[in-house]
Amino acid sequence: VVHEFTEEQKRKLLQFTTGTDKVPVGGLSKLKLIIARNGPDSERLPTAHTCFNVLLLPDYTTKEKLQERLIKAISYSKGFGML
């Protein structure tokens, strides 16, 4: 799904998952990103623990549902709790 994202969507995903849209020193290969299942398929959006670079995804039944929920989560997350 992420391979099909635009560059802007990829930056938003990085922001959503790590708390920053900046690439770490040394490149993305230095980033330790964990993607974990977070329960069965549901209407919930993906969540993240930015302190630990963890992306939690419900076990969505279709690629389309994963794509739609992930785009919604990364698009609406910025601004919450930020000054």
Stockholm file with secondary structure:
# STOCKHOLM 1.0

chainA/1-83         VVHEFTEEQKRKLLQFTTGTDKVPVGGLSKLKLIIARNGPDSERLPTAHTCFNVLLLPDYTTKEKLQERLIKAISYSKGFGML
#=GR chainA/1-83 SS CGGGSCHHHHHHHHHHHHSCCSCCTTCGGGCCCEEEEEEESCSCCCEEETTTTEEEEEECSSHHHHHHHHHHHHHHCTTTTCC
#=GC SS_cons        CGGGSCHHHHHHHHHHHHSCCSCCTTCGGGCCCEEEEEEESCSCCCEEETTTTEEEEEECSSHHHHHHHHHHHHHHCTTTTCC
//
